[in-house]
Amino acid sequence: MADKPRRVLILVENLPSPFDRRVWQEATTLRSNGYAVSIICPTGKGCEAHYEVIDDIHIYRYDLPTEAAGAKSYFVEYSSALWHTFRLAWKVRRRHGFDVVHACNPPDLLFLIGGFFKLLFGTKFLFDHHDINPELYEAKFGRRDFWWKVMVWLERMTFRTADISIATNESYRRIAIERGRMPPERVFLVRSGPKLDRLRILPPVPELKQGREFLVGYVGVMGKQEGIDYLIKAVRHIVYGMGRTDIHFMLGGSGTSLDEMKQMAVDLGVADYVTFTGRVPDQEILEILNTADVCVNPDVANEMNDKSTMNKIMEYMALGKPIVQFDLTEGRFSAQEASLYARKNDEVDFAEKILELLADPDARARMGRYGRKRVEKELAWEYEAPKLLAAYEAVFDQSPGSRLQQKLSVGHHKDLD
């Protein structure tokens, strides 16, 4: 290994690269430290090419048939993604080779590919734990049924296959150790810290306020668990309950609930106060956030969101913006004094917290300074990159052999009990 670069294949299904910021930061960090990196991911807006090289990173993309919203479409999406990822992995192996498969969930099916190459060729497998899928399933469908148990089983199989796993926060690390049964020394904490050279503080763009005095900004996914419905109900309370017509809301991002949320804004009579941008380039995102007086995170208070670290929170902080969000464990850990915390799933309290901040420019400035300083001193990617590199040193220290076969053959029949 001393005579050639270590070779890494990163697998990601839910977002294209380089649009997926965590994945791209990991990939460029590895590349800057002498690793040869390839990525397999889906296509997406602005990432349509099936193959391209960016910053010496080889990116192979495939088309997905649909963006899943129901059980049938999830099956179609994940089956297609698994097939294309497996097909392209062979192409990457022939062209570039790889010593490590670095799989980012969701879904928790990529262990099948990592395990295949591990069994046949002794390739290492690193699991990058982005989402807790059993909790995600429960958040989407509101039940713990047979399929929830399947989610737990797939998660356990992923951890069992992994030589090393990396967690985005302490909650995820506990899940890896307790539910995933991984030895603590093989679970590395690598937070999704923002890169300050990308999140630049720029002059505001007054036109984005649509002639109103204030702008409230949101950037993220438009999905069921993101709580955009709570935000739109909060807008209704602000406009009709509090008589405020001087505030505009700009929501950047795409997802399975985008059309539904647009219609909801129409139905509640607030469409004139809310702009949905869809997925837009980074420059437009920066303009929205730099112009916003307050940024919001309306993630639904549920078990999944309580344990998850949201990238948008730290991006808001990096740009010096005060935040309003529901009171969730990891959200509070990230933002601390940079945020006000509304009662869980209470859109009226959420609305009133927004108005409280808009009425107090000194508090907004103080909270913005606190958030920016916290990112600069503690949460930026520069503090996380060495932890990623340490995880890779550990994965290369894992001795090959029959450990995977032992894990797959011992006790797996108990996992659905």
N, C-alpha and C positions, 0 to 999 in steps of 0.2 A: 504494500500500500504506500510505502514511502516513495516509490518510483513513479506513481501516477496519482492524479487527483481522486479523491473519494467521489463516487458518483451517486446522485440522489434522484429518485423519481417521485415527484409529488403528485398525489391524486386528490382532486377536489371536484365535487359534483354540483354543488348548489349555486356557484357563481363562477364566472369566467375570470381568468387572469389576463392582465394585471388588475382587473377591477376589484377582486377580493383583496382588500388591503392587508389583512393579517398574512395571508398566504404569500403575497408579493414581498412583504417585508422579510418574511422568513427566507424566501427564495433568494432575494438579493443579498441578504446577510450571509447566507451559505456561500453564494457565488463570490462575494468579496473576501471570503476567508478560504478560498482555494478549492471549494467543492465544484464539481461539474453538475449542473442542475437541469433537469427536464420536468415539465409539468404536463399533465393530462387534465383537461377541464372541458366544460361545455362552451359553445359559442354564446354570444350575447351582444347586445347593442354596443357598437364600438369595438367589438372583439369577434368579428365575423370570420376572419381568416382561419382556415383549418390547420395551418402551420405557419409559424413565424418565429423569428429570433429577436428577443428584446433584451438588451443588456447582457448578451451572451447566454441567455437562458432560452432553451428550446421549448416552445409551447405548442402542444398538439391539442386541437379542439375537435369536438364532435357536435352534431346537431341533436337536440332533444325534441321529441315529437310534441310535447305539451308541457306546460307548467302545472304541476299537480295541484288539485284542489280537493279531490275525493279519492276514495279507496282505489277505484279502478284506474284512475289516471296516475296515482302514485305507483301502482304496479307497472303500468306501461312505462312511466318515466324511469323508474329505477332499473327495470329489466333492460331497457335500452341503454341506459348509462353504464350498467355493469358490462354488457356485451362490448360496447364501444371502448370502454376503458381497458378491458382485457385485450381486445384486438390491438389497440394502440400501444399497450405495454409491450407486446411482442415486437412491434415496430421500433420502439425506443430501445429495447434490449439489443436488437440487431444493429441499430445505427450508432448508439452511444453507450449502451450498457448501463447497469445500475447496481450498486451494492446495497442500497437501502430503498425500500418502498415506504414513503412517508404519506400516510392516508389521513385525510381530513374528513370528518363526518359532518353532516349527514350525507347519505344514510349509513347505518352500521352494517353494511354489506361488503365494504371494501377489504375486510379481513380475508375474504375468499380469494382475492387477487394476491394480497400480501402473503397469505399462507401458502398459496400455490407456488409462488416463486421461492418462498422459503424452503418448502419441502423439496423442490426439484433442484435448486441451485444454491441453497444456503444463504440466500439474500436475507438481510435484516429487515425487520418490520417495526416501524415507529408509528404509533397512533397519536394523532393530534386531535384532542377531544374538544370539538367546537360546540356541540349541542348535546344536551342530555335527552336522548330520543324517547325514552319512556315518559318523561315529564312532558315532552313536546306532544306526544300522541294524546296524553290525557288533556292537555290544554286545548288541542284542536277538537277532540271528539267527546270530551267530558266523561270518560269512563275508563275503568280498569278491567278489561275483558281478556279474552284469549289473545287478541292481537297485542295488547299491552304486555302480556307475558312473553310473547314472541320478541317484542322490543327489548325486554330485559335479557332474554337469552342471547340475542344477537350482540347486545352490548357486552355481555360476559365473554362470549366467544372472541370478540374483538380484543378485549383486554388479555385473554389467555394466549392469543396468537402474538401479541405485541412483545417485543424485547424491551421496549421502553415506551412509556406514554408521557405526553405533556398535557398539562391542564392549564386552563386560562385563569383560574382563581382557586382559592382554598376550598370552596364548596365542591368544585369539580374534582379536586385532588382527593377529598374525602370519599367521593363516590368511586373513584378509581381504586382506592384502597379497600373500602368497606364492601361495596356492591360488586366491584370488578375483581376484588381479591388479589390485587397486585401488591407485591412487596413495596413498602414506602420508598425504599432507596431507588426504585425503578420508575418513580413518578416524579416528574420535574414540573415545577410551576413556571410557566412562561406567559405572562400577561400580554394582552393585545395593546401595548402602549403606542400612542401616535408618534409619527415622525414629524418633528417641528419644521423641518425644511419643506414639507409638503403643505402643512396647515399654516399658511401665511396670513398674518393679520394685514388686511387691506382696507382702503377707504370704503365706506358704505356706498351703496348704489340707491339713492333716494327713490328712483322710479319704481323699485320693487315694492314700495309701500302703497302703491296704487292710490296716491293722493291722501293717504291717511297718516296720522301722527306716529303710530307705532307699528312695528312688525314683530310677529312671533314666528319663530322658525322651527321646523322639524325636518330632519334628514334621516331616512332609514327605510326599512322594509314596510310595505303595505300589506300586512298579513293579519290574521285573526287575533293572534296573541299580542300584536303590537299596540292594541288599544286605540286605534285611530277613531273608532266609534265613540269612545269616551271623550276624545279631544273634540270631535265635532259637536257632541252634546254640550261640552264646555263652551264652545263658541256660541251655541244657541243661548246658553244662560247669560253669557257676556252681552250679547246683542239684545236679546229680548227681556231677559230677567234684570239686567243691570243698565240697559239703555245705552250701551257703549257702541258707537258706530265709528270710532276713531282708530280701530285696531284691525290690521290685516294679518292673515295667517297664510304662510307659504310652506307647503309640504312637499319635500323632495324625496323621490324614491318610487319604486315600482313593487309589484307583488300581486298575489292572487286576489287580494281584496280591493285593489285600486278602483275598479269600476263600481263595485258595491259602495265604496266610501264616497265616490263622486255623487252617486245617486242619493245617498243618505244626506249629503250636504244640500242637495236640491230639495229633498223631501222636508228637511227641517228649516228651509228658508234661509240658509246661510251661505249659499253658493257664491254670492257676490263678495263674501268676506274671506273666502278660502280659495287659494290657487294650488292645484295639484300639478306639479311639473313633470311627473313620471321620472324615469331614469335620465339624468342629464350629466354632462361632462364635469370634471372636477372644478373647473373654473367657475361654472355657474353655481355649484354647491358652495364654493368659497364666498361668492358674492352674496348668496342668500344668508349664510351664517354670519358674515361680517356685517351685514346690514341689520340683522335681527337685534331687537332690544332685549328679548328674552328667548331662550331656546327651551324646548319641551321634550319630555320623554314619557308618553302616556302608556308605557307597557303595562299590560294587565297584571294585577297582583295575583299570581298563581305560583305553584311550586317551582315551575321551570324558570320563570323570570326572576323569582326571588333568589335563585342560585346562580343566575347567569350574569356575566359582565357584558354590558352593552358598549360597543365601540363608539356609538354616537355620543355617549356621556363624556368620554375623554376627549373626543374631538371638539365638543362644545367648550370644554374647559381649556383646551389648547388655544382656542381663539378668544379666550377671556370673556366668555358669555355666562351670565347667571342662568340657572336652570330651575325648572319646575318638573317634578316627577312624583309618582306614587312612592310610598315609603317601603322600599324593598331592600333586602339585606346587602346584596352586592352593589346595588345602585348607591346606597348610602356610603358603603365603604369607598367607592370610587370618588364620589363628588364631595362628601363631607360638607364643609361650610360653603361650597360653591352652589348649593341647591337649597330650595325650599321643598318640603315633603308633604304632599297632600295625603289625606286619608285614603286608604286603599280602595280603588275602584269607585271613588266618589267624584263625579264630574263637576259637581257644584263647588266642592272644596278646591278642586284643581283649578277651576275658573277663578275663584277668589284669590288663590295664590298667585296666579298670573297678574291679576289686577293689583295685588299688593306690591309686586315687584315693579310694575309699570309706574306706580305712584311714588316710588322711592328711588330716584336716580343714584343717590349715594350708596344705597344697599346694592344696587346693580353693579356699580363700579367696584365696590369692596369685594363682592362675591366673585366678580370676574377676575380681579387681581389674584385672589386666593386660588382659584381654579388653575389659572395659568402658571402660577408659581408651583403648585402641587405637581403639575405635569412636568415642568422644567426640572424639578428637584427629585421627583420620585417615580413618575409613571411613564415617562417618555420611552420610546423603543430602545434608546441607547442603553437603558438599564436592563432591558429584557434580553437583548441580543446575546450577551455573554451566557445567560442561562440556556438559551437555545443551543449554543455551541457546546455547553457542558453536557446537555442531553445527547448530543451527537457523539461526543467523546465516550459517553457511557454506552451508547448503542454499539459502537465499534469494539468496546471492551467485552461485550457479551460473547461468550464462547459458543460456537456452533455445536450441533449434535442433535440428540433426539428429544430435546425439551418440548418442542411443539407437539410431536407425536404423543408424548406422555400426557400433555395437557388435554389434547383432543380425545384421548381414550379414557381418562380417569374422571368419573363423576359427571360427564356431560349429560347423561340421561336424567340427572336430577334437576336440571336447570329450569324446566317448565313446571316443577312441582309447586 
